[in-house]
Amino acid sequence: MFLLSRLAARGPQLLTTLLVFSLSAGVLGGILFYMDAAGPHVFADLTSDVEVDMEIQFTNPFYAQNETTIEDIEQMVAEQEAVLGQETIATVESYQWMVYEDERYWRNTYLGVNQSFFTTFNQAIELDEGAPVLTDDTCYLEHTTLTDRGLEIGDNYTISQYDWDENGTRIWTNHSLRITSTFVSHIFFEQIIWNQPEDTTLRLITTRQGIQDRFGYRDYSRYTDADEKIWVILDHTTVIGSDPTQALENLNNLRKTIENRALPYVRVGRFGLLEGVYEYAMWSTSMRAIALAFSIPSIVMGIMLIQYNSNLLADERRKDIGMLKTRGASGWQAFTWVLSSAIITGIFGSLGAVLTGALAALLSSTVRTLMVFDLTQLADITILLQPTAVVIVFMFSFVVGLIVALPGAVRALLMTPTEAHSVIERETLAEAEELGSPVIELIALALSGYILMPLLVMVSFGGFYIGSYMAYMMIAAPLLGVFTIALARLLSRPTSRIKARLLEKMEESRLTVGVRLMSRTVRLFKKSEAMGTMFIAMVFAAGIFASISATTGHNHMTDLYMFQDGADVVIDVKAGLENVTLDMLENISAIEGVEHSSAALEFTAHAGYYSTNQGGSRQFYNESISVIAVQPEEWVQSAFMLPYFTLYNTPQVSIPLLSVDNTDVVTSFKPISHYVTNFLGMPMPVYSNQITLNIRGPAWNNVTDCTIVDVMASSDQGATTYLPGEPNARRFIVIDLDYAHSCLNTTHVTKFFIKLQDGYNYTKAVSDLHAISPNSFASVKTPLDDIDEALDSKAAQSLYGVYTLNVLFTLIYLTAGMTIVAAVRVRKMRKQLSVLRALGEQSSNLALAVLADTAFGVFIGAGIGAVIGLALTALVINMPLAYIGMASTLSWFRLPVILGIPWLLLTAILGAS
């Protein structure tokens, strides 16, 4: 009865407690509930873009017998209910390490298909319009290969391969096919060089018979023979559905059925659809761990909010305990009363936490990017509360409340009758607080940071392998929490001294009394001040961390897509056409929405230069090199350029120099002139800016001694190159277009770069540009469509929802927390403030002093929070967390990751405080 009567008598306090409990797990609940709701959509995304669902490979025994034919295998595969289509193909893999200067051609794939292949797998290959039907003596050539080799439609492409004879001598064989068209490949992507972007190894497509005539089939004594495979398209509705567990079972059963029915002649090789299911499993588990790890500051804030609310009610709780003890209650009865009160408020408050989490998840489902909401997305998602997630959210809030209440219950158990009388008679038990030793924080910070650094490096660079990635994140998440809390506690320790000195420096005479009181109080309650500042710091850390991480990830993803294509819109001219000239720019510039445009010509030439090795040996090199001739001023304005794309100056400074002097060029590297010895005795290269460009025609050579004015790479050695639209280019020279035209005696161009007006409808612009000359353009592509597709995917939106939740709950926790912190502080100074008012001090002056104290606390906490937020961002900046499975073929590290700071949002958070 006493419990119920006391709870009923304190309606406002009880309501506040329930509200605090509800808010405490808002971020946690929002994350778990939203991940459950977004899961089916992400699952559909990750399994819908698979180019080849299944690949069936023939084994050695198949070629050793004559009873079972390929047609028999095809018939068996077609009988499977889930199979929608299939194509038998022939492939030849050619490995020619170090044979070519360009690493791209160290590994090559040649494909033989039936003509129906291009209909069955219409997303795998983009053919030029009007491409003629293949014959056994013709081929389609990959468009970049055509340019790099300096070939044209109608030329012969020669496949050069080598094998070894019994004496270990390399024997070369050549096979020629006539080029009738070009294509863009979306298959056979491999990482040829470690830590470099993936690129297609597919060079040529001809008929299956054309492959057989030239290479033969499967003699296992030679690796140059062709492999036959069956590529299968499956009915996703039948084998996938919406349940990943059932999909996994269906796909494994289908694989076993095919292998068993054709045993021992076939085996299932690459299983793209099954890999998509595994990728979803990795996303589902790792994203929860990632989201929780990124939300640690917010979760800690929720815990601290409960702690502060408990402190706010501490005096009244002590009085209640004292009253129970003076009326004859035993220590155990008082202990039970405290726990019962905590359990009742915890149960109702935790139910409120579940409701808050559901509302937070609903809000997250409307997020497109950070703090950008789209209510139409509500129609695409349903918030379903999974029992496991509900239990986790409920127990989190309930257990935290119980743990916070436990010390008070223990004190009630141990309270003596004398102390109980003392508690009733006096208002507060104010005692000076001292901070303990910082050794624990220092050890925790050092150990967690020491382990986190290499761990996050492994997560970032180790690739997304489900087992290792999940294991790493399970370890990293709690370590990130330890690191955050230890750093916040450590930085908050000197708060009382700093704030006291700031208050003492206030010279306003009418505030002297109030300021002195606040200064003495700050010095008295060191621990409370440190905890209050830590709370504010965690608030700001959560907001800053979420804001900077989301902005950095968004900017970097956008940069990757833009760099991959090269401009807002890029037009590739069909290979072999020489009637597309600079005159086309007038038509392009007349299209509505076009702000800048430029033309370019890509071809292959030879570069000659002397380079010196560390031994002092000087050698002349004459190598084939890609040349891109541009309109310098216009190219800088129309192509995608970032300041670091050129090494010595910005592109806006270096590129225009090409039009000033025709002998000025920009390259991807510089030759080494000689070496000098630094003060440590180590050889240091000195680079030369001289290179010779040899442009060869049918019966002429044009040789120019050029001066390198800048390098489009991360170093003079060309470690990482930055040529817009050509992310895989390793060796290249950029020259002036007019000069190239004069050397080649031509006026045609091969590419156009176009910049659109900000916010213009790019879909309409692409359509209008394509209509200019549809028979001349091989493609009109825009990265803006890929960016929107990535942002519309639930995989990206789910993490943006987490970031947005952190920012919103930062403001909510800031409001609730500051209110409670101020109330606790004023409650502790109630007697002192009452005495000062009784002595005639103006209430307004005291209020201003309290406000100054609060303002200084906010600014100190904001500074500490900024340090923590930046430290956390620095730890995880290289983790491509939000974009697992994004469509870009580029590595996350293809461009350097640069912090993106949303000044407007951070100013709003600070202003709201």
Sequence and secondary structure as in RCSB ss.txt:
>XXXX:A:sequence
MFLLSRLAARGPQLLTTLLVFSLSAGVLGGILFYMDAAGPHVFADLTSDVEVDMEIQFTNPFYAQNETTIEDIEQ
MVAEQEAVLGQETIATVESYQWMVYEDERYWRNTYLGVNQSFFTTFNQAIELDEGAPVLTDDTCYLEHTTLTDRG
LEIGDNYTISQYDWDENGTRIWTNHSLRITSTFVSHIFFEQIIWNQPEDTTLRLITTRQGIQDRFGYRDYSRYTD
ADEKIWVILDHTTVIGSDPTQALENLNNLRKTIENRALPYVRVGRFGLLEGVYEYAMWSTSMRAIALAFSIPSIV
MGIMLIQYNSNLLADERRKDIGMLKTRGASGWQAFTWVLSSAIITGIFGSLGAVLTGALAALLSSTVRTLMVFDL
TQLADITILLQPTAVVIVFMFSFVVGLIVALPGAVRALLMTPTEAHSVIERETLAEAEELGSPVIELIALALSGY
ILMPLLVMVSFGGFYIGSYMAYMMIAAPLLGVFTIALARLLSRPTSRIKARLLEKMEESRLTVGVRLMSRTVRLF
KKSEAMGTMFIAMVFAAGIFASISATTGHNHMTDLYMFQDGADVVIDVKAGLENVTLDMLENISAIEGVEHSSAA
LEFTAHAGYYSTNQGGSRQFYNESISVIAVQPEEWVQSAFMLPYFTLYNTPQVSIPLLSVDNTDVVTSFKPISHY
VTNFLGMPMPVYSNQITLNIRGPAWNNVTDCTIVDVMASSDQGATTYLPGEPNARRFIVIDLDYAHSCLNTTHVT
KFFIKLQDGYNYTKAVSDLHAISPNSFASVKTPLDDIDEALDSKAAQSLYGVYTLNVLFTLIYLTAGMTIVAAVR
VRKMRKQLSVLRALGEQSSNLALAVLADTAFGVFIGAGIGAVIGLALTALVINMPLAYIGMASTLSWFRLPVILG
IPWLLLTAILGAS
>XXXX:A:secstr
 HHHHHHHHTHHHHHHHHHHHHHHTHHHHHHHHHHHHHHHHHHHHHHHS S SEEEEE HHHHT SSS HHHHHH
HHHTSTTEEEEEEEEEEEEE TTTSSSGGGGEEEEEEE TTHHHHTTTTEEE TT     TTEEEEEHHHHHHTT
  TTSEEEEEEEEE TTS EEEEEEEEEEEEEEEE S EE SSTTS  EE EEEEEEHHHHHHHH B  TT TTS
BEEEEEEEE HHHHTTT HHHHHHHHHHHHHHHHHHTTTTEEE   HHHHHHHHHHHHHHHHHHHHHHHTHHHHH
HHHHHHHHHHHHTHHHHHHHHHHHHHTT  HHHHHHHHHHHHHHHHHHHHHHHHHHHHHHHHHHTTEEETTEE G
GGGGG      HHHHHHHHHHHHHHHHHHHHHHHHHHHH  HHHHHHHHHSS     B    THHHHHHHHHHHH
HHHHHHHHHHHS   HHHHHHHHHHHHHHHHHHHHHHHHHHHTTHHHHHHHHHHT   GGGHHHHHHHHHHHHHB
HHHHHHHHHHHHHHHHHHHHHHHHHHHHHHHHHHHHHHHH BSEEEEE TT    BTTHHHHHHTSTTEEEEEEE
EEEEEEEEEEEE TTS EEEEEEEEEEEEE HHHHHHHB   GGGSSSS HHHHGGGGGT TTEEEES   EEEE
EE TTS EEEEE  EEEEEEE SS EEEEEEEEEEESBSSTT SSB  TT TT  SEEEEEHHHHHHHHT  B S
EEEEEE TT  HHHHHHHHHHH TTTEEEEE HHHHHHHHHHSHHHHHHHHHHHHHHHHHHHHHHHHHHHHHHHH
HHHTHHHHHHHHHTT  HHHHHHHHHHHHHHHHHHHHHHHHHHHHHHHHHHTT  GGGTT S  S TTSS     
  HHHHHHHHHH 
